[in-house]
Amino acid sequence: MKARTTKPRKWLRFYRCIPLYLMFLPGALYLLMDKYLPMTGLIIAFKRVNWRKGILASDWVGFSNFTYLFKTKDAFTITRNTILYNLCFIVLGTVFAITIAILLNEITSRKMKQVYQTVILLPYLISIIVVSYLVFALLSSETGFINNTVLKAFGAEPISWYTEPKYWPFILVIVHLWKVFGYDCILYYATLVGIDQGYYEAAVIDGANRWQQIWNVTIPNLLPTIITLTLMAIGKIFYSDFGLFYQVPMDSGPLIDVTSTIDTYVYRALTTLNDIPMASAAGVYQSVVGFVLVLLANWGVKKVGGEENGLF
């Protein structure tokens, strides 16, 4: 009798969940087509592709495609730039986004809060191509706002920004923070909104001032979000924003040493050598290293902060 009632109950549970399955289906199909099906192309990284034979019938070459990035004299430069820029983006971006989120949470006017949220998120929605022209409007040697207005007002000599590498680490960091901090800020703000106000009331009763409330209540409650976003960023530490490092500097030759990353280097190699297996090998290399770094970072977080602070 028990076996007879179990099956109808399972079918009834499935029937009730059909709307949820339908809602899940578009996202699952997108994930399958955009993330998993392209992974079959990983075999290109281990082949010498002959388009007459086809990808599957091409000769296997083992790891020879992976040696391309490390044989060149630029290997150290592009790896250094990619890692150091991303580390800077992670640290400064996290601090900046949390600070703005806390300030945003302090605003009492609901209307002004909505206005600030829109203004903060707007740069994130702007195309990097548009951003590159905005930067050019500021830094152009002949017509740029900084040379013709700011520096002239102080009596300083104009600067040829697109031929001076020493300024660009700072320019790229500023542009990146301005463009993307709004997205992380909104995520942190959403976490702040969900914090139980009872914690703050208890802190006030204990005599805590506003800074002590932020340090002892706000930051600990933000910690899970900080860990999650940081681990996701560490997983992409060997990737770079192609538009930021290629479009914003206008692919200027004198700036190659400070703007070249793994992604831009592969693109330039593809446009000159048309070496698709090498590009695929670089993608596999970035993915594997990113995966290992996420595992190590998650292990370190759990080791220091306990199992509950780990992402998985």
Helices and strands as residue ranges (DSSP letters): H 2-16, H 18-31, I 32-36, G 37-46, E 47-48, E 59-60, G 64-67, H 68-71, H 75-106, H 110-125, H 128-139, H 145-145, I 146-150, H 151-153, G 161-163, G 165-167, H 168-193, H 197-205, H 210-213, I 214-218, H 219-235, H 242-242, I 243-247, G 253-255, H 256-259, H 262-273, H 276-305, G 307-309
